[in-house]
Amino acid sequence: MRYFGPWTLSGMDAANAEARRRIDDARARRATDLDCSILGLTKVPESLFDLTELRSLNLSSNSLDSLPEAVAKLRHLENLNISRNEFTSLPEGVVALVQLQTLYAGDNQIQRLHGGVGSLNALRVLDLTRNQLSALPAGVDGLTELTRLYVGGNRLGSWPASIESLLPRLEGLDLGDNGIGTIPGEIALLGHADTLRLSGNQLTELPAQIGQLNRLQVLYVAGNRLRTLPDELWQLVELRVLDVAENRLARLPIGLGRLRQLQSLSVAGNLLTSLPPEIGELGQLESLDGSRNRLRSLPTEMATIRLRKLDLIGNDFPGVPEEVFDLPPARTIEFILGHQR
């Protein structure tokens, strides 16, 4: 469905007029950035491509399905946002923008990437989330400056081997919601990453090599088919956020207590009947979501945690757990306890 923003179909002339007004204003001010988002554009006015000094261009939330090759005239462009449009492929002219540092193209219908995408060797952030990609071309290995790659919500189906040469430089990687069944040991190459999202796949296990990601601060593996977590996971002592919700975990290993920097833990929607006493060693923990499990009690060691949010809805507690009354006071605490099942 086309997105027309505040403009009706009969008012498309008004949308184009507003875009031209912004372009004229940018020219008069010799601006280096231009925002033409949320206008309902189906075509970009040609006059935009005369703004050859632009550094940043936002065309998001329109109804664009193509860009003319004239986009290559914007040779100084560093930031381009074409997300939330109707592109089915990455416009060919974009691969000529060799100064580009960030490219946001999520929420389109992109089915393939131009093989020349690797020529964007200044690119640091590439966001292709929620498209229809079934593969990443070998050319992506030319993105030698890339530090963040977001390709969640596509149709990859398996680990994309074409990204392995990028892993040592990546600081953030999103491969979630792609139907991936296995993560290879090469994940260990992701040694500089602070954020890794693998949620919404079909993983039955995590490789032991994940424990080598010693800079990792955020790990999302929710919505998979995990029955256990590798012992090596507890070597990730810099973790601040761990989300293992919506899996098939029946217990949490005692090694959980090693994650002393952990601030947010979600184990919701699993098969847990208890939480390990070692959870009391998580002195920085502020949010714990243990909802929709089979918990009947809480470890007394939780009394040492200064939680701000505790969610226990949908468990098997016969009443309010006594341990809740032993929790230390916090500035704000939200306690949610559902009806016993």
BAMIKOL-752535 format. One line per 10 residues: number of its first residue (from 1); their letters; for each residue x, y, z of C-alpha. Coordinates in nm, 3 decimals. Example, Ala and Ser with C-alpha at 12.3 -4.5 7.8 and 13.67 -1.06 7.14 Angstrom:
<pts>
1 = as = 1.230,-0.450,0.780 ~ 1.367,-0.106,0.714
</pts>
This chain:
<pts>
1 = mryfgpwtls = 0.000,0.000,0.000 ~ 0.137,0.338,-0.092 ~ 0.212,0.577,0.192 ~ 0.084,0.926,0.120 ~ 0.162,1.079,0.458 ~ -0.055,1.384,0.515 ~ -0.135,1.408,0.144 ~ -0.430,1.244,-0.030 ~ -0.395,1.091,-0.374 ~ -0.572,1.397,-0.521
11 = gmdaanaear = -0.330,1.617,-0.332 ~ -0.010,1.475,-0.482 ~ 0.056,1.804,-0.656 ~ 0.066,1.966,-0.315 ~ 0.317,1.702,-0.196 ~ 0.543,1.770,-0.493 ~ 0.507,2.144,-0.440 ~ 0.615,2.104,-0.077 ~ 0.916,1.900,-0.184 ~ 1.015,2.163,-0.437
21 = rriddararr = 0.973,2.435,-0.174 ~ 1.211,2.249,0.058 ~ 1.458,2.198,-0.226 ~ 1.448,2.567,-0.318 ~ 1.494,2.663,0.045 ~ 1.794,2.430,0.078 ~ 1.947,2.581,-0.236 ~ 1.896,2.936,-0.108 ~ 2.055,2.850,0.227 ~ 2.329,2.639,0.067
31 = atdldcsilg = 2.218,2.371,0.310 ~ 2.406,2.045,0.334 ~ 2.107,1.849,0.461 ~ 1.756,1.804,0.323 ~ 1.451,1.636,0.475 ~ 1.182,1.531,0.228 ~ 1.037,1.253,0.442 ~ 0.666,1.180,0.498 ~ 0.545,1.372,0.195 ~ 0.387,1.087,0.001
41 = ltkvpeslfd = 0.622,1.136,-0.294 ~ 0.607,0.883,-0.577 ~ 0.889,1.056,-0.764 ~ 1.172,1.280,-0.653 ~ 1.182,1.624,-0.823 ~ 1.480,1.640,-1.060 ~ 1.588,1.971,-0.907 ~ 1.694,1.785,-0.594 ~ 1.990,1.635,-0.776 ~ 2.129,1.981,-0.847
51 = ltelrslnls = 2.204,2.015,-0.473 ~ 2.543,1.861,-0.525 ~ 2.680,1.978,-0.189 ~ 2.430,1.777,0.014 ~ 2.578,1.565,0.292 ~ 2.253,1.424,0.432 ~ 1.927,1.334,0.252 ~ 1.614,1.192,0.413 ~ 1.355,1.047,0.173 ~ 1.198,0.805,0.422
61 = snsldslpea = 0.826,0.731,0.457 ~ 0.725,0.814,0.103 ~ 0.598,0.594,-0.182 ~ 0.912,0.581,-0.392 ~ 0.996,0.270,-0.592 ~ 1.292,0.410,-0.783 ~ 1.552,0.684,-0.791 ~ 1.691,0.824,-1.116 ~ 2.055,0.767,-1.199 ~ 2.101,1.140,-1.138
71 = vaklrhlenl = 2.126,1.055,-0.768 ~ 2.492,0.982,-0.847 ~ 2.542,1.359,-0.884 ~ 2.518,1.387,-0.506 ~ 2.881,1.286,-0.485 ~ 2.936,1.440,-0.139 ~ 2.642,1.258,0.021 ~ 2.735,1.088,0.348 ~ 2.395,0.994,0.492 ~ 2.099,0.860,0.294
81 = nisrneftsl = 1.767,0.742,0.436 ~ 1.526,0.575,0.191 ~ 1.353,0.354,0.449 ~ 0.977,0.291,0.448 ~ 0.925,0.322,0.074 ~ 0.845,0.070,-0.201 ~ 1.186,-0.012,-0.347 ~ 1.223,-0.369,-0.474 ~ 1.595,-0.328,-0.531 ~ 1.861,-0.090,-0.415
91 = pegvvalvql = 1.871,0.192,-0.673 ~ 2.174,0.146,-0.898 ~ 2.274,0.511,-0.871 ~ 2.325,0.470,-0.498 ~ 2.631,0.249,-0.546 ~ 2.808,0.546,-0.706 ~ 2.785,0.747,-0.383 ~ 3.131,0.652,-0.267 ~ 3.133,0.902,0.023 ~ 2.825,0.742,0.180
101 = qtlyagdnqi = 2.872,0.651,0.546 ~ 2.519,0.554,0.650 ~ 2.250,0.395,0.434 ~ 1.907,0.327,0.583 ~ 1.689,0.123,0.347 ~ 1.476,-0.077,0.588 ~ 1.101,-0.141,0.553 ~ 1.097,-0.168,0.176 ~ 1.043,-0.468,-0.052 ~ 1.403,-0.509,-0.160
111 = qrlhggvgsl = 1.462,-0.857,-0.302 ~ 1.819,-0.819,-0.417 ~ 2.125,-0.601,-0.371 ~ 2.323,-0.463,-0.661 ~ 2.653,-0.650,-0.680 ~ 2.833,-0.316,-0.686 ~ 2.726,-0.236,-0.331 ~ 3.079,-0.329,-0.229 ~ 3.204,-0.009,-0.394 ~ 3.060,0.186,-0.098
121 = nalrvldltr = 3.387,0.145,0.083 ~ 3.324,0.441,0.317 ~ 2.997,0.291,0.444 ~ 2.983,0.239,0.820 ~ 2.612,0.160,0.877 ~ 2.394,-0.048,0.644 ~ 2.033,-0.100,0.748 ~ 1.826,-0.337,0.532 ~ 1.585,-0.461,0.798 ~ 1.240,-0.588,0.705
131 = nqlsalpagv = 1.290,-0.640,0.333 ~ 1.266,-0.956,0.120 ~ 1.631,-1.047,0.075 ~ 1.704,-1.417,0.032 ~ 2.080,-1.368,0.004 ~ 2.356,-1.113,0.043 ~ 2.588,-1.080,-0.259 ~ 2.956,-1.164,-0.239 ~ 3.024,-0.798,-0.310 ~ 2.939,-0.699,0.045
141 = dglteltrly = 3.289,-0.803,0.145 ~ 3.405,-0.478,-0.016 ~ 3.243,-0.279,0.265 ~ 3.574,-0.250,0.445 ~ 3.464,0.029,0.683 ~ 3.131,-0.124,0.784 ~ 3.075,-0.137,1.160 ~ 2.700,-0.203,1.182 ~ 2.497,-0.436,0.961 ~ 2.123,-0.476,1.013
151 = vggnrlgswp = 1.950,-0.736,0.795 ~ 1.688,-0.865,1.037 ~ 1.342,-0.947,0.908 ~ 1.442,-1.081,0.567 ~ 1.435,-1.429,0.409 ~ 1.796,-1.539,0.433 ~ 1.713,-1.887,0.561 ~ 2.074,-1.961,0.658 ~ 2.388,-1.799,0.789 ~ 2.516,-1.560,0.514
161 = asiesllprl = 2.874,-1.673,0.452 ~ 2.935,-1.359,0.243 ~ 2.959,-1.147,0.559 ~ 3.233,-1.347,0.732 ~ 3.514,-1.117,0.615 ~ 3.320,-0.827,0.772 ~ 3.281,-0.984,1.116 ~ 3.613,-0.871,1.272 ~ 3.514,-0.505,1.218 ~ 3.145,-0.520,1.304
171 = egldlgdngi = 3.025,-0.362,1.628 ~ 2.660,-0.445,1.570 ~ 2.492,-0.727,1.377 ~ 2.123,-0.805,1.335 ~ 2.033,-1.136,1.169 ~ 1.703,-1.181,1.351 ~ 1.381,-1.307,1.194 ~ 1.544,-1.481,0.900 ~ 1.460,-1.848,0.957 ~ 1.825,-1.931,1.031
181 = gtipgeiall = 1.872,-2.277,1.183 ~ 2.243,-2.280,1.268 ~ 2.506,-2.028,1.373 ~ 2.858,-2.146,1.281 ~ 3.168,-2.121,1.495 ~ 3.282,-1.831,1.278 ~ 3.065,-1.614,1.504 ~ 3.383,-1.591,1.714 ~ 3.519,-1.348,1.453 ~ 3.269,-1.093,1.585
191 = ghadtlrlsg = 3.516,-0.994,1.855 ~ 3.449,-0.618,1.845 ~ 3.070,-0.642,1.859 ~ 2.872,-0.478,2.138 ~ 2.529,-0.581,2.002 ~ 2.411,-0.908,1.847 ~ 2.053,-0.991,1.756 ~ 1.962,-1.346,1.656 ~ 1.599,-1.343,1.773 ~ 1.313,-1.495,1.579
201 = nqltelpaqi = 1.510,-1.767,1.404 ~ 1.500,-2.148,1.435 ~ 1.808,-2.201,1.647 ~ 1.817,-2.513,1.864 ~ 2.157,-2.428,2.011 ~ 2.414,-2.153,2.034 ~ 2.774,-2.232,1.943 ~ 3.030,-2.244,2.225 ~ 3.230,-1.981,2.036 ~ 2.976,-1.718,2.134
211 = gqlnrlqvly = 3.164,-1.700,2.463 ~ 3.456,-1.539,2.279 ~ 3.261,-1.218,2.211 ~ 3.410,-1.052,2.515 ~ 3.295,-0.699,2.424 ~ 2.930,-0.795,2.383 ~ 2.688,-0.582,2.585 ~ 2.352,-0.667,2.425 ~ 2.243,-1.016,2.317 ~ 1.898,-1.100,2.182
221 = vagnrlrtlp = 1.822,-1.467,2.112 ~ 1.450,-1.462,2.193 ~ 1.198,-1.657,1.986 ~ 1.412,-1.954,1.894 ~ 1.401,-2.323,1.994 ~ 1.677,-2.325,2.254 ~ 1.653,-2.592,2.524 ~ 1.986,-2.509,2.686 ~ 2.237,-2.228,2.693 ~ 2.607,-2.299,2.648
231 = delwqlvelr = 2.826,-2.266,2.956 ~ 3.050,-2.035,2.753 ~ 2.772,-1.777,2.748 ~ 2.861,-1.682,3.102 ~ 3.203,-1.563,2.986 ~ 3.031,-1.256,2.841 ~ 3.099,-1.054,3.153 ~ 3.029,-0.718,2.980 ~ 2.666,-0.806,2.903 ~ 2.411,-0.542,3.004
241 = vldvaenrla = 2.106,-0.688,2.825 ~ 2.025,-1.057,2.779 ~ 1.699,-1.166,2.617 ~ 1.636,-1.542,2.595 ~ 1.256,-1.516,2.604 ~ 1.023,-1.743,2.406 ~ 1.247,-2.047,2.393 ~ 1.220,-2.392,2.553 ~ 1.452,-2.347,2.850 ~ 1.371,-2.562,3.153
251 = rlpiglgrlr = 1.651,-2.421,3.369 ~ 1.911,-2.147,3.383 ~ 2.272,-2.252,3.455 ~ 2.440,-2.137,3.776 ~ 2.694,-1.950,3.562 ~ 2.434,-1.676,3.523 ~ 2.576,-1.517,3.839 ~ 2.896,-1.426,3.655 ~ 2.719,-1.161,3.449 ~ 2.776,-0.894,3.714
261 = qlqslsvagn = 2.710,-0.603,3.473 ~ 2.369,-0.733,3.364 ~ 2.094,-0.471,3.390 ~ 1.807,-0.634,3.198 ~ 1.722,-1.005,3.183 ~ 1.422,-1.155,3.005 ~ 1.349,-1.526,3.040 ~ 0.977,-1.489,2.965 ~ 0.785,-1.761,2.784 ~ 1.006,-2.056,2.874
271 = lltslppeig = 0.956,-2.371,3.086 ~ 1.134,-2.260,3.402 ~ 1.015,-2.399,3.734 ~ 1.273,-2.205,3.936 ~ 1.536,-1.935,3.914 ~ 1.891,-2.016,4.026 ~ 2.009,-1.870,4.361 ~ 2.302,-1.717,4.173 ~ 2.063,-1.457,4.035 ~ 2.126,-1.276,4.362
281 = elgqlesldg = 2.479,-1.203,4.242 ~ 2.347,-0.975,3.967 ~ 2.390,-0.657,4.165 ~ 2.327,-0.425,3.866 ~ 2.003,-0.594,3.759 ~ 1.716,-0.346,3.720 ~ 1.464,-0.538,3.510 ~ 1.369,-0.904,3.532 ~ 1.095,-1.054,3.314 ~ 1.013,-1.406,3.429
291 = srnrlrslpt = 0.655,-1.406,3.302 ~ 0.483,-1.704,3.139 ~ 0.692,-1.979,3.293 ~ 0.610,-2.240,3.560 ~ 0.763,-2.069,3.860 ~ 0.620,-2.150,4.203 ~ 0.871,-1.966,4.422 ~ 1.162,-1.724,4.406 ~ 1.512,-1.768,4.550 ~ 1.569,-1.579,4.875
301 = ematirlrkl = 1.892,-1.445,4.724 ~ 1.682,-1.208,4.515 ~ 1.656,-0.986,4.821 ~ 1.995,-0.839,4.731 ~ 1.880,-0.707,4.392 ~ 1.754,-0.350,4.358 ~ 1.499,-0.421,4.083 ~ 1.294,-0.147,3.925 ~ 1.073,-0.385,3.729 ~ 0.977,-0.741,3.807
311 = dligndfpgv = 0.727,-0.919,3.582 ~ 0.600,-1.257,3.699 ~ 0.262,-1.273,3.529 ~ 0.145,-1.613,3.408 ~ 0.330,-1.843,3.648 ~ 0.221,-2.107,3.902 ~ 0.254,-1.907,4.223 ~ -0.012,-2.002,4.479 ~ -0.011,-1.640,4.594 ~ 0.224,-1.346,4.617
321 = peevfdlppa = 0.570,-1.499,4.678 ~ 0.702,-1.414,5.024 ~ 1.036,-1.327,4.869 ~ 0.878,-1.024,4.702 ~ 0.832,-0.860,5.041 ~ 1.204,-0.898,5.107 ~ 1.304,-0.707,4.795 ~ 1.489,-0.383,4.882 ~ 1.310,-0.056,4.808 ~ 1.387,0.117,4.481
331 = rtiefilghq = 1.302,0.459,4.343 ~ 1.031,0.301,4.129 ~ 0.939,-0.065,4.116 ~ 0.670,-0.217,3.902 ~ 0.562,-0.559,4.021 ~ 0.330,-0.759,3.802 ~ 0.192,-1.088,3.931 ~ -0.061,-1.275,3.728 ~ -0.323,-1.523,3.837 ~ -0.187,-1.867,3.906
341 = r = -0.258,-2.114,3.626
</pts>
